[in-house]
Amino acid sequence: MIRPLVIGAGVAAATLAVAHTALAGYVARRLIAPRAAKVFEPVTIAGDTVSVPATDDSRQPGTYGLRLDDGAHLMVGDVIRVEGDRVVRSILTRPAGLGDGTATAAWTSQNIGAPEDVGPTRHVAIPLRRGGTAEAWEIGDPENADGGWTIHVHGLRSSRHGALRSAPASNDAGWMSLVVSYAGDEEAAPADALPSTLGTREWRDVDDAIAYAVERGAREIVLVAWSMGATIAMLALEESRHRARITGLVLVAPALDWTRIVHSAVDGAHLPRSIGASALRVLGSRAGASALGLIEAVDARALNWVDGPRPGAALPTLIVHGRADPVVPFAGSAAYVTRHPEATLVAFDSSGHCNEANQQPERFHDAIAGFLREVARAAAARGEGGASSPRSGVEHGLDRAASAPLGE
């Protein structure tokens, strides 16, 4: 009788182990999977309002976008009312000639329709060391920027349009903006065959963008990085051929500790922490990488600038992050600032991931623009042989933004 029980227990344990491994593989695959196609659904336009399907995203407060199936863009404002399974929101901008009636559109957090809405724009192709080019937007007047460039880096399963939300602050502060694409995003070819490597491969494309900016006259570069873009920025700062030109960082809801992010995700799904640990091991193994379609294994556990062995950036750094971020834990940003005195954290009470610019746009804009102005002043002081500290200048410039009420 004992033998059948032992055999049965062994079978059950093996079954659980297989299930555990399969679930860990699923989590790993979901983490790095290319972006799914946008969902286009019917919307109804009536005067200065639009009715859209009710989802968690479309119920969020703030300013967002609707991308029509012909490529046109509507900027939508706050919720006016909810009618069953529909949400009625205000329309802030709409394409000329678009009449009332039914249209097909996809909801997006990208509330700026085109880079030309920010400033004078050149559509450029950045040569890549891996071959080919990456599309980018160059926004602003280089002659007026006096050598100051910002490079805007979007996050995982996003695009240049998402990172465009930080460009108005750069433009108003007098800096050039270069809004870039990189390997594996929806503009790269073949996008659907390139899972993300969480920045370990993508940073090289951003380094090529840095080289492009230097060739165009950039003397001071600030990397403005969103979510996984922060991982890319930190890796570029460690490895870039032009890292001496990087004089500041702006990090929006930054992914600075992937172990913390994965554990937060499995906690949110009510899964054991061991699933997250196993998913990280799958990513870091040669066999797991092959099964996931990765070119190389990804040691996600090593991508930790919060409390791991990697040094943080010894540069003026602004972190903008919502306290209730459901994807990248706010606690990671708070811990990073505690460890790194060069960093300043401006906390938002926004909901959702990377919605700070959508829900508190003026505060978002002022924090970044103020930071860039202080970085420029500190650079000018260094050039004149001044003794002022870049850190003290940046802190002073952020006093108003950082101390403002979270709901401002």
C-alpha positions as CSV (number, residue, x, y, z in Angstrom):
1,M,0.0,0.0,0.0
2,I,2.9,2.4,0.8
3,R,4.4,1.8,-2.7
4,P,1.3,3.0,-4.6
5,L,1.1,6.1,-2.4
6,V,4.7,6.9,-3.0
7,I,4.3,6.4,-6.7
8,G,1.1,8.5,-6.7
9,A,2.8,11.2,-4.7
10,G,5.7,11.2,-7.2
11,V,3.4,11.5,-10.1
12,A,1.5,14.4,-8.5
13,A,4.8,16.1,-7.7
14,A,6.0,15.6,-11.2
15,T,2.7,17.0,-12.6
16,L,3.0,20.0,-10.3
17,A,6.6,20.6,-11.4
18,V,5.7,20.4,-15.1
19,A,2.8,22.8,-14.5
20,H,5.0,25.2,-12.5
21,T,7.6,25.2,-15.3
22,A,5.0,25.7,-17.9
23,L,3.5,28.6,-16.0
24,A,6.9,30.2,-15.5
25,G,7.6,29.9,-19.2
26,Y,4.3,31.5,-19.9
27,V,5.1,34.5,-17.6
28,A,8.5,34.8,-19.3
29,R,7.0,34.8,-22.7
30,R,4.4,37.4,-21.8
31,L,7.1,39.6,-20.4
32,I,9.1,39.8,-23.6
33,A,6.4,39.2,-26.2
34,P,6.1,41.8,-29.1
35,R,3.2,44.2,-28.9
36,A,-0.2,42.8,-29.9
37,A,-2.0,44.6,-32.7
38,K,-4.1,47.5,-31.7
39,V,-7.8,46.8,-31.2
40,F,-9.9,49.0,-33.5
41,E,-13.6,49.3,-32.4
42,P,-16.6,51.4,-33.4
43,V,-16.8,54.9,-31.8
44,T,-19.5,57.4,-32.2
45,I,-18.6,61.1,-32.7
46,A,-21.3,63.7,-31.9
47,G,-20.3,67.3,-31.8
48,D,-17.6,67.8,-29.2
49,T,-18.1,64.3,-27.7
50,V,-17.1,60.8,-28.6
51,S,-18.6,57.5,-27.2
52,V,-16.1,54.7,-26.9
53,P,-16.3,51.1,-25.4
54,A,-15.9,51.1,-21.7
55,T,-12.6,49.6,-20.5
56,D,-10.3,50.1,-17.6
57,D,-8.2,52.4,-19.9
58,S,-11.1,54.4,-21.3
59,R,-12.5,55.1,-17.8
60,Q,-9.2,56.7,-16.7
61,P,-9.2,60.4,-16.0
62,G,-7.1,62.7,-18.2
63,T,-6.2,63.4,-21.8
64,Y,-5.7,60.5,-24.3
65,G,-6.0,59.7,-28.0
66,L,-8.1,57.8,-30.5
67,R,-6.2,56.6,-33.5
68,L,-8.6,56.2,-36.5
69,D,-8.1,53.3,-38.9
70,D,-7.0,55.8,-41.6
71,G,-4.2,57.1,-39.3
72,A,-6.0,60.3,-38.2
73,H,-5.9,61.2,-34.5
74,L,-8.4,62.6,-32.1
75,M,-7.4,64.0,-28.7
76,V,-10.0,63.2,-26.1
77,G,-10.5,64.8,-22.7
78,D,-12.2,63.8,-19.5
79,V,-15.1,61.5,-19.0
80,I,-18.4,63.2,-19.3
81,R,-20.6,60.2,-18.4
82,V,-20.8,56.4,-18.5
83,E,-23.7,54.8,-20.4
84,G,-23.7,51.1,-19.7
85,D,-20.9,49.6,-21.7
86,R,-19.9,52.9,-23.3
87,V,-17.9,55.9,-22.0
88,V,-18.6,59.4,-23.3
89,R,-15.6,61.7,-23.3
90,S,-15.0,65.2,-24.6
91,I,-13.1,65.8,-27.9
92,L,-10.3,68.3,-27.6
93,T,-9.0,68.2,-31.2
94,R,-10.3,66.4,-34.3
95,P,-9.1,66.2,-37.9
96,A,-10.4,68.7,-40.3
97,G,-13.3,67.3,-42.4
98,L,-14.1,64.5,-39.9
99,G,-17.9,64.7,-39.5
100,D,-20.2,63.3,-36.9
101,G,-21.2,59.6,-37.0
102,T,-19.5,56.2,-36.5
103,A,-15.8,55.6,-37.0
104,T,-13.4,52.9,-36.2
105,A,-10.6,53.7,-33.8
106,A,-8.1,52.4,-31.2
107,W,-7.7,53.8,-27.8
108,T,-4.2,55.0,-26.9
109,S,-2.4,56.9,-24.2
110,Q,-0.7,58.8,-27.0
111,N,-2.4,62.2,-26.7
112,I,-0.2,64.0,-29.3
113,G,-1.2,63.3,-32.8
114,A,2.1,64.0,-34.6
115,P,5.5,65.4,-33.8
116,E,4.7,68.5,-35.9
117,D,2.2,69.4,-33.1
118,V,5.3,69.8,-30.8
119,G,7.6,71.8,-33.1
120,P,9.5,71.9,-36.4
121,T,10.1,68.3,-37.3
122,R,12.5,66.3,-39.5
123,H,11.7,62.7,-40.2
124,V,15.1,61.0,-40.1
125,A,16.6,57.5,-40.4
126,I,19.5,56.7,-38.0
127,P,22.2,54.4,-39.3
128,L,22.6,51.3,-37.1
129,R,25.7,49.3,-36.4
130,R,23.7,46.1,-36.8
131,G,22.7,47.2,-40.3
132,G,19.8,49.2,-41.6
133,T,18.3,52.2,-40.0
134,A,15.9,53.2,-37.3
135,E,13.2,55.9,-37.9
136,A,13.3,58.9,-35.6
137,W,11.8,62.4,-35.2
138,E,14.1,65.3,-34.8
139,I,12.1,68.2,-33.3
140,G,13.3,71.7,-32.8
141,D,15.9,74.1,-34.2
142,P,19.5,72.9,-33.7
143,E,20.9,76.4,-33.9
144,N,18.7,77.7,-31.1
145,A,19.3,74.6,-28.9
146,D,23.0,75.6,-28.3
147,G,24.1,72.0,-28.3
148,G,21.5,70.7,-25.9
149,W,19.7,67.5,-27.1
150,T,17.2,65.2,-25.4
151,I,16.8,61.7,-26.7
152,H,13.3,60.2,-25.9
153,V,13.2,56.4,-25.5
154,H,9.9,54.6,-25.3
155,G,9.2,51.5,-23.3
156,L,8.2,47.9,-23.9
157,R,5.2,47.4,-26.3
158,S,5.1,51.1,-27.0
159,S,6.3,53.3,-29.8
160,R,7.7,56.7,-30.6
161,H,4.3,58.2,-30.2
162,G,4.3,57.3,-26.5
163,A,7.6,58.9,-25.8
164,L,6.4,62.0,-27.8
165,R,4.6,63.1,-24.6
166,S,7.8,64.3,-23.0
167,A,9.0,66.3,-26.1
168,P,6.9,69.5,-25.4
169,A,8.7,70.1,-22.2
170,S,12.1,69.7,-24.0
171,N,11.0,72.0,-26.7
172,D,9.8,74.7,-24.2
173,A,13.1,74.4,-22.3
174,G,15.0,75.1,-25.5
175,W,16.4,71.7,-26.1
176,M,16.3,69.6,-29.3
177,S,14.3,66.4,-29.2
178,L,15.2,63.1,-30.9
179,V,12.4,60.6,-30.5
180,V,13.7,57.2,-31.5
181,S,12.7,53.7,-32.4
182,Y,14.8,50.6,-31.7
183,A,15.1,46.8,-32.2
184,G,11.9,44.9,-31.7
185,D,9.5,47.7,-31.4
186,E,6.5,48.0,-33.8
187,E,8.5,50.0,-36.3
188,A,11.5,47.6,-36.5
189,A,11.6,44.9,-39.1
190,P,10.6,42.2,-38.6
191,A,8.8,43.5,-35.4
192,D,6.7,40.4,-34.9
193,A,9.8,38.1,-34.9
194,L,11.9,40.0,-32.3
195,P,10.9,39.5,-28.6
196,S,12.3,42.1,-26.3
197,T,15.6,41.5,-24.5
198,L,14.5,44.0,-21.8
199,G,17.1,46.5,-23.1
200,T,20.2,44.3,-23.3
201,R,20.2,44.4,-27.1
202,E,18.1,47.5,-27.7
203,W,20.5,49.9,-26.0
204,R,22.9,49.6,-29.0
205,D,20.3,51.2,-31.3
206,V,19.9,54.1,-28.7
207,D,23.6,54.5,-28.6
208,D,23.6,54.9,-32.4
209,A,21.0,57.6,-31.9
210,I,23.3,59.3,-29.4
211,A,26.1,59.1,-32.0
212,Y,23.7,60.7,-34.5
213,A,22.9,63.6,-32.1
214,V,26.7,64.1,-31.5
215,E,27.3,64.3,-35.2
216,R,24.5,66.9,-35.5
217,G,26.2,69.1,-32.9
218,A,25.0,67.8,-29.5
219,R,27.3,68.7,-26.7
220,E,25.0,68.0,-23.7
221,I,22.6,65.1,-23.9
222,V,19.8,64.2,-21.5
223,L,18.2,60.8,-22.0
224,V,14.4,60.9,-21.4
225,A,13.4,57.3,-20.9
226,W,10.0,55.7,-20.3
227,S,9.5,52.5,-18.4
228,M,11.8,49.8,-20.0
229,G,13.4,52.8,-21.8
230,A,15.1,53.5,-18.4
231,T,16.8,50.1,-18.6
232,I,18.0,51.0,-22.0
233,A,19.2,54.4,-20.8
234,M,21.1,52.9,-17.9
235,L,22.8,50.3,-20.1
236,A,23.7,53.0,-22.7
237,L,25.1,55.1,-19.9
238,E,27.4,52.2,-18.9
239,E,28.5,51.3,-22.4
240,S,28.0,54.2,-24.8
241,R,30.9,55.4,-26.8
242,H,29.6,58.9,-26.1
243,R,28.7,58.6,-22.4
244,A,30.7,61.6,-21.5
245,R,28.2,63.7,-23.5
246,I,25.3,62.4,-21.3
247,T,24.8,65.0,-18.6
248,G,21.4,64.1,-17.2
249,L,18.6,61.6,-17.0
250,V,14.8,62.0,-17.0
251,L,13.1,58.6,-16.1
252,V,9.4,58.2,-16.3
253,A,7.9,55.2,-14.4
254,P,11.4,53.6,-14.8
255,A,12.1,49.9,-15.0
256,L,15.2,49.9,-12.8
257,D,14.8,46.5,-11.1
258,W,13.3,43.7,-13.2
259,T,13.1,41.2,-10.3
260,R,10.9,43.6,-8.5
261,I,8.7,44.1,-11.6
262,V,8.2,40.4,-12.2
263,H,7.4,39.7,-8.6
264,S,4.9,42.5,-8.6
265,A,3.3,41.0,-11.7
266,V,2.9,37.5,-10.2
267,D,1.7,38.9,-6.9
268,G,-1.0,40.8,-8.9
269,A,-2.0,37.6,-10.6
270,H,-2.2,35.8,-7.2
271,L,0.6,33.4,-8.2
272,P,3.4,32.1,-6.0
273,R,6.6,34.1,-6.0
274,S,8.4,31.0,-7.1
275,I,6.7,31.4,-10.5
276,G,8.4,34.7,-10.9
277,A,11.7,33.4,-9.8
278,S,11.4,30.5,-12.3
279,A,10.4,32.9,-15.1
280,L,13.6,34.9,-14.5
281,R,15.6,31.7,-14.6
282,V,14.0,30.7,-17.9
283,L,14.9,34.0,-19.4
284,G,18.5,33.6,-18.2
285,S,19.1,30.1,-19.5
286,R,20.3,29.2,-23.0
287,A,17.5,26.6,-23.4
288,G,14.8,29.0,-22.2
289,A,16.0,31.8,-24.5
290,S,15.9,29.4,-27.4
291,A,12.4,28.2,-26.6
292,L,11.3,31.9,-26.3
293,G,12.8,32.8,-29.6
294,L,15.4,35.1,-28.1
295,I,18.7,35.7,-29.9
296,E,20.5,35.4,-26.5
297,A,19.7,34.7,-22.9
298,V,18.6,37.7,-20.8
299,D,19.8,37.9,-17.2
300,A,17.0,40.0,-16.0
301,R,18.0,39.6,-12.4
302,A,21.2,41.5,-13.2
303,L,19.2,44.5,-14.5
304,N,18.9,46.1,-11.1
305,W,20.1,49.6,-10.3
306,V,18.0,49.9,-7.2
307,D,19.6,47.6,-4.6
308,G,21.8,45.4,-6.7
309,P,25.5,45.6,-7.5
310,R,25.2,47.9,-10.5
311,P,26.1,51.5,-9.7
312,G,23.5,54.1,-10.4
313,A,24.0,57.1,-12.6
314,A,26.4,59.7,-11.1
315,L,24.4,62.4,-12.9
316,P,21.6,64.7,-12.2
317,T,18.5,62.5,-12.5
318,L,14.8,63.3,-12.4
319,I,12.4,60.4,-11.8
320,V,8.7,61.0,-12.5
321,H,6.5,58.2,-11.2
322,G,2.9,57.6,-10.1
323,R,2.5,56.1,-6.6
324,A,-0.2,53.7,-7.8
325,D,1.6,52.4,-10.9
326,P,0.3,48.8,-11.4
327,V,3.2,47.7,-13.6
328,V,6.5,49.2,-12.3
329,P,6.4,49.5,-8.5
330,F,6.8,53.0,-7.2
331,A,8.8,51.6,-4.3
332,G,11.7,50.9,-6.7
333,S,11.9,54.5,-7.6
334,A,11.7,55.6,-4.0
335,A,14.5,53.1,-3.1
336,Y,16.7,54.3,-6.0
337,V,16.5,57.9,-4.8
338,T,17.3,56.9,-1.3
339,R,20.5,55.2,-2.5
340,H,21.5,57.8,-5.1
341,P,21.7,61.4,-3.9
342,E,22.0,62.7,-7.5
343,A,18.4,61.7,-8.1
344,T,15.2,63.6,-7.4
345,L,11.8,61.9,-7.3
346,V,8.6,63.8,-8.3
347,A,5.7,61.6,-7.2
348,F,2.3,61.7,-8.9
349,D,-1.1,60.5,-7.8
350,S,-1.9,59.2,-11.3
351,S,-3.4,55.8,-12.0
352,G,-2.2,53.4,-14.6
353,H,1.3,52.9,-16.0
354,C,3.0,55.9,-17.6
355,N,-0.1,58.1,-17.3
356,E,1.6,60.9,-15.4
357,A,1.6,63.1,-18.6
358,N,-2.0,62.3,-19.3
359,Q,-3.5,63.0,-15.9
360,Q,-1.3,65.8,-14.6
361,P,0.1,67.3,-17.7
362,E,1.1,70.7,-16.4
363,R,3.0,69.2,-13.4
364,F,4.7,66.7,-15.7
365,H,5.7,69.4,-18.2
366,D,7.0,71.8,-15.5
367,A,9.0,69.2,-13.7
368,I,10.9,68.1,-16.9
369,A,11.2,71.6,-18.3
370,G,12.5,72.9,-15.0
371,F,15.0,70.1,-14.7
372,L,16.4,70.7,-18.3
373,R,16.8,74.4,-17.7
374,E,18.8,73.7,-14.6
375,V,21.0,71.1,-16.3
376,A,21.6,73.7,-19.1
377,R,22.5,76.4,-16.5
378,A,24.8,74.0,-14.7
379,A,26.6,73.1,-18.0
380,A,27.0,76.8,-18.8
381,A,28.5,77.4,-15.3
382,R,31.0,74.6,-15.8
383,G,31.9,76.0,-19.2
384,E,32.6,79.4,-17.6
385,G,34.7,77.8,-14.9
386,G,32.0,78.4,-12.3
387,A,31.9,76.5,-9.1
388,S,28.2,75.9,-8.8
389,S,27.1,72.3,-8.3
390,P,24.8,70.8,-11.0
391,R,23.0,68.9,-8.2
392,S,22.2,72.0,-6.2
393,G,20.9,73.8,-9.2
394,V,18.7,70.9,-10.2
395,E,17.3,70.6,-6.7
396,H,16.5,74.3,-6.6
397,G,14.7,74.1,-10.0
398,L,12.6,71.2,-8.8
399,D,11.7,72.6,-5.4
400,R,8.3,73.9,-6.7
401,A,7.4,70.8,-8.7
402,A,8.4,68.3,-6.0
403,S,6.7,70.1,-3.2
404,A,3.5,70.8,-5.0
405,P,0.4,68.9,-3.8
406,L,0.0,65.6,-5.7
407,G,-3.3,66.5,-7.1
408,E,-2.1,69.8,-8.6
